[in-house]
């Protein structure tokens, strides 16, 4: 039995995986969604990036999980990538879902696509937090109105300290067994750092014809990919 540990990106808690978890469990595997400190039902608690790495490691250790597939979406790819090397031989594979990836000494802010100053200004204007997106900002991502409303209603501000704290890796990320899922509506090509990692023997690329939030727009397809990437199987259909 494989144990999946699922971590959603900024603003989202464990609830974001509610439509993915059933198919993983139906295939006979464990599925454990994690809420990072400072968001969802843990909102208001100060948290840096190291806190989020520890959240993930603690979940693995608390449950005594082995044969672990760590799944990180969006921002969560950064703490998930660091947690992967911390759990040692418990790790089976890491799956990055349209996510950022950690680089030693670099932060989420330092790699922000509009430049660090743009995101730093947003955080400064919101008491150090990153406010959730509004409904119009989800357009063009393969989501229907109900799915957008669900995300918007459940999203909470994200602690900015976790975005500005640099990652710390003890070995090259490319040494991890990893899969990168690129969601094509959010851009047809992986970022340059991910493309470089995909040249390594241990990394695989999978593509989904949907937007940046596939756990909402295509949950059953996402579950099927997660099962396949761990060498499991599923009879799930698209949904």
C-alpha positions in Angstrom: 0.0 0.0 0.0 1.2 3.4 -0.9 0.5 6.4 1.3 -0.1 9.7 -0.4 0.5 12.9 1.5 -1.3 15.7 -0.3 -0.4 19.4 0.2 -2.3 22.2 -1.6 -0.8 25.5 -2.5 -1.3 29.0 -1.0 -4.6 29.9 0.6 -5.9 26.3 0.6 -6.2 23.6 3.3 -6.6 19.8 3.3 -10.2 20.3 2.1 -8.8 21.1 -1.4 -8.2 17.4 -2.0 -11.7 16.2 -1.1 -12.4 15.1 -4.6 -9.1 13.3 -5.1 -8.8 11.4 -1.9 -11.7 8.9 -2.5 -10.2 7.5 -5.7 -6.8 7.0 -4.1 -8.4 5.2 -1.2 -10.7 3.2 -3.5 -7.6 1.8 -5.2 -6.4 0.5 -1.8 -4.0 3.2 -0.8 -3.7 5.7 2.0 -4.4 9.3 1.3 -3.6 12.0 3.9 -4.3 15.6 3.1 -2.3 18.2 5.1 -3.3 21.7 6.1 -0.3 23.9 6.5 0.1 26.1 9.5 -1.4 29.6 9.0 -4.2 28.7 6.5 -7.7 27.2 6.6 -8.6 26.0 10.1 -5.0 26.9 11.2 -5.2 30.5 10.0 -3.9 33.2 12.1 -0.9 31.1 13.4 2.5 32.6 12.4 4.3 30.3 10.0 7.5 30.4 8.0 8.6 28.0 5.3 10.4 25.8 7.8 7.2 25.5 9.7 5.5 24.1 6.6 8.3 21.7 5.9 7.9 20.4 9.5 4.1 20.2 9.1 4.7 17.7 6.3 7.4 15.7 8.0 5.3 15.6 11.2 2.4 14.1 9.3 4.5 11.3 7.9 6.1 10.5 11.3 2.9 10.9 13.3 1.1 8.3 11.2 4.2 6.1 10.8 3.9 6.1 7.0 6.1 4.1 4.7 6.2 4.0 0.9 5.2 7.6 0.8 4.3 9.7 -2.3 4.5 13.4 -1.4 2.3 15.6 -3.6 2.8 19.3 -3.6 0.7 21.8 -5.5 1.7 25.3 -6.5 3.5 27.0 -3.6 3.5 23.7 -1.6 6.1 22.2 -4.0 8.7 24.2 -2.1 8.1 22.7 1.3 7.3 19.3 -0.2 10.6 19.2 -2.0 12.4 19.9 1.2 10.4 17.4 3.2 11.1 14.7 0.7 14.8 14.6 1.6 13.9 14.8 5.3 11.9 11.6 5.3 14.7 9.5 3.8 13.8 5.9 2.9 10.2 6.4 3.6 9.9 8.3 0.3 8.7 6.5 -2.8 8.2 9.5 -5.1 7.5 13.2 -5.1 4.8 14.6 -7.4 4.9 18.3 -8.1 1.5 19.5 -9.4 2.0 22.6 -11.5 4.1 23.8 -8.7 7.2 25.8 -7.7 10.2 23.8 -6.8 12.7 24.6 -4.1 16.2 26.0 -4.8 18.7 26.2 -2.0 18.9 29.7 -0.7 16.0 30.9 -2.8 12.4 31.7 -1.7 9.0 31.7 -3.4 9.2 35.5 -3.5 12.7 35.6 -5.1 11.4 33.6 -8.0 8.1 35.5 -8.4 7.3 35.8 -12.1 6.6 39.6 -11.8 9.8 40.1 -9.8 10.3 40.0 -6.0 9.3 43.6 -5.5 5.8 43.0 -6.9 4.9 40.3 -4.4 6.7 42.0 -1.5 4.5 45.0 -2.1 1.4 42.9 -1.9 2.5 41.4 1.3 3.4 44.7 2.8 0.0 46.1 1.9 -1.8 43.2 3.6 -0.2 43.0 7.0 2.4 40.5 5.8 -0.2 38.0 4.4 -0.9 37.1 0.8 -4.6 37.6 0.1 -6.5 35.0 -1.9 -7.4 35.5 -5.5 -10.8 36.9 -6.4 -13.2 35.0 -8.6 -12.3 36.8 -11.9 -8.7 35.8 -11.5 -9.6 32.1 -11.9 -11.0 32.6 -15.3 -9.3 30.6 -18.1 -8.2 27.8 -15.8 -10.8 25.2 -16.8 -13.0 25.8 -13.8 -16.8 26.2 -13.8 -18.6 28.8 -11.7 -19.3 26.4 -8.9 -15.7 25.3 -8.7 -14.5 28.9 -8.6 -17.0 29.7 -5.9 -15.9 26.7 -3.9 -12.2 27.8 -4.0 -13.0 31.4 -3.2 -15.2 30.6 -0.3 -12.7 28.3 1.3 -9.5 30.2 0.7 -7.8 32.1 3.5 -4.9 34.6 3.6 -1.5 32.9 3.3 1.3 33.7 5.8 3.8 35.9 3.9 6.8 34.7 6.0 6.5 31.3 4.4 6.9 32.9 1.0 9.9 35.0 1.8 11.9 32.4 3.8 14.6 30.7 1.7 14.6 27.0 1.0 17.4 24.8 2.4 18.4 21.6 0.6 21.1 19.3 1.7 21.4 17.6 -1.7 20.5 18.4 -5.3 16.7 18.3 -6.0 17.4 16.4 -9.2 18.4 13.3 -7.2 14.9 12.8 -5.9 12.5 10.4 -7.8 10.0 12.9 -9.0 7.2 13.6 -11.4 6.2 17.0 -12.6 2.6 17.5 -13.7 2.2 20.5 -16.0 -1.3 22.0 -16.3 -1.4 23.3 -19.8 -4.0 26.1 -19.4 -1.6 27.7 -17.0 1.2 27.8 -19.6 2.3 25.2 -22.2 5.9 24.7 -20.9 7.5 24.1 -17.5 9.6 26.9 -16.1 13.3 26.9 -16.9 14.3 25.4 -13.5 11.8 22.6 -13.9 12.8 22.0 -17.5 16.4 21.5 -16.3 15.4 19.1 -13.6 13.3 17.1 -16.1 16.5 16.4 -18.0 17.6 14.1 -15.1 17.0 10.4 -15.2 14.8 10.3 -12.1 12.3 13.0 -13.2 9.2 12.5 -15.4 6.8 14.9 -17.0 3.1 14.4 -17.2 0.6 16.9 -18.7 -3.0 17.7 -18.0 -5.2 19.7 -20.3 -6.6 21.9 -17.6 -5.7 24.8 -15.4 -3.6 25.4 -12.3 -6.2 23.8 -9.9 -6.7 20.3 -11.2 -7.9 18.9 -7.8 -11.0 21.0 -8.5 -11.2 21.0 -12.3 -10.1 17.4 -13.1 -9.9 15.5 -9.8 -10.4 12.0 -11.0 -7.9 12.4 -13.8 -5.4 13.8 -11.3 -6.0 10.8 -9.0 -5.4 8.5 -11.9 -2.1 10.1 -12.7 -1.0 10.0 -9.1 -1.8 6.3 -9.0 0.1 5.6 -12.2 3.1 7.6 -11.1 3.4 5.4 -7.9 3.1 2.2 -10.0 -0.4 1.6 -8.8 -3.6 1.3 -10.8 -7.1 2.6 -10.8 -10.4 2.2 -12.7 -11.3 5.9 -12.3 -12.9 7.8 -15.2 -12.5 11.4 -16.0 -14.4 13.8 -13.9 
